[in-house]
Amino acid sequence: MEFYDESYARRGAEAQLYADWRALGAKGKADHVVRLCRQANIRPSKILDVGCGDGALLSELRRRRFGQILEGVEITEAAVEIAGVRAEIDSVQWYDGARLEFPDGAFDVGIVSHVLEHVPDPVALLAEVGRACKAVVMEVPLEANISARREGKREHAEEVGHLQRLDRGSAREIVSRAGMHVAGELEDALPLTAQSFFARTPAQKATATVKWGARTGLHLLAPPLARQLFTVHYACLCLPRP
């Protein structure tokens, strides 16, 4: 929580750098939301982004004309202030991270993107989003792998507030325990633009390119092995049990 308070409160060039990083990430997240919904023939009118941050994802969905009413809730007050002035978003509210102040089925699609790994009870939060939304797109990093066990990676995960270290099975189990089922899923080993975003020197950029190529190739050829070795992003469409 403290990390994100400080992150959204940054000013100047550093603030712009992280805003650009969040905007880049929003493009991949929007790809996943749109793809999963279209595969299930879901054409949402009202969308709720739970843990919307600075509103980058909702703004990206607006640019793609996906959804008509786009709303967000966020626990970090500094992020609410930033998202609240975006013209692309219809409404942004602060919430306590537990109860959504909306009636059952108020939204066609809820989004919980890179949120559940931050909360102590991801099942309860996903169930609450599933109560307020007819369908939910969930996305988490799969960090139960060899790379994420390195000391530096563990320290970074703790710094950004990751409380859950998930694999594909535990992510699916959260969906099931929240009273829903997985109706579609996909994985993303991250594009080159993300892998190389913080690279500044030619050597750093070359290293990022090699890393991206190796990870992407392995993920295409042997997804189970790739998940054991490094972090990939997992997204799924969650629907109520029939």
RAHUMO-V128492 format. One record per backbone hydrogen bond with DSSP energy under -0.5 kcal/mol. NH is the residue of the N-H (numbers start at 1). CO is the residue of the C=O. If there is no record, write none. Layout:
# RAHUMO-V128492
NH|CO + NH|CO
This chain:
# RAHUMO-V128492
5|1 + 6|2 + 7|3 + 8|4 + 9|5 + 10|7 + 14|11 + 15|11 + 16|12 + 17|13 + 18|14 + 19|15 + 20|16 + 21|17 + 22|18 + 23|19 + 24|20 + 25|21 + 26|22 + 27|23 + 27|24 + 28|24 + 29|25 + 30|26 + 31|27 + 32|28 + 33|29 + 34|30 + 35|31 + 36|32 + 37|33 + 38|34 + 39|35 + 40|36 + 41|38 + 42|37 + 43|41 + 44|42 + 47|69 + 48|109 + 49|71 + 50|48 + 50|111 + 51|49 + 51|73 + 52|49 + 52|73 + 55|52 + 59|55 + 60|56 + 61|57 + 62|58 + 63|59 + 64|60 + 65|62 + 66|61 + 67|65 + 68|45 + 69|45 + 70|68 + 71|47 + 71|69 + 72|91 + 73|49 + 74|93 + 77|75 + 80|76 + 81|77 + 82|78 + 83|79 + 84|80 + 85|81 + 85|82 + 86|83 + 89|86 + 90|70 + 91|70 + 93|72 + 95|74 + 102|100 + 105|131 + 106|103 + 106|132 + 107|132 + 108|46 + 109|46 + 110|135 + 111|48 + 112|137 + 114|112 + 114|139 + 115|139 + 118|115 + 119|116 + 125|121 + 126|122 + 127|123 + 128|124 + 129|125 + 130|126 + 131|127 + 132|128 + 133|129 + 134|107 + 135|108 + 136|238 + 137|110 + 138|136 + 138|236 + 139|112 + 140|234 + 142|232 + 143|141 + 144|166 + 145|143 + 146|228 + 147|229 + 149|145 + 149|146 + 150|147 + 154|150 + 155|151 + 156|152 + 157|153 + 158|154 + 159|155 + 160|156 + 161|158 + 162|157 + 163|117 + 163|161 + 164|117 + 166|141 + 166|164 + 171|167 + 172|168 + 173|169 + 174|170 + 175|171 + 176|172 + 177|173 + 178|174 + 179|176 + 180|175 + 181|239 + 183|181 + 183|237 + 184|237 + 186|235 + 188|233 + 194|191 + 195|191 + 196|192 + 197|194 + 199|196 + 205|201 + 206|202 + 207|203 + 208|204 + 209|205 + 210|206 + 211|207 + 212|208 + 213|209 + 214|210 + 215|211 + 216|212 + 217|213 + 218|214 + 219|215 + 220|216 + 221|217 + 222|218 + 226|222 + 227|223 + 228|224 + 229|225 + 230|226 + 232|142 + 233|188 + 234|140 + 235|186 + 236|138 + 237|184 + 238|136 + 238|236 + 239|181 + 240|134 + 241|179
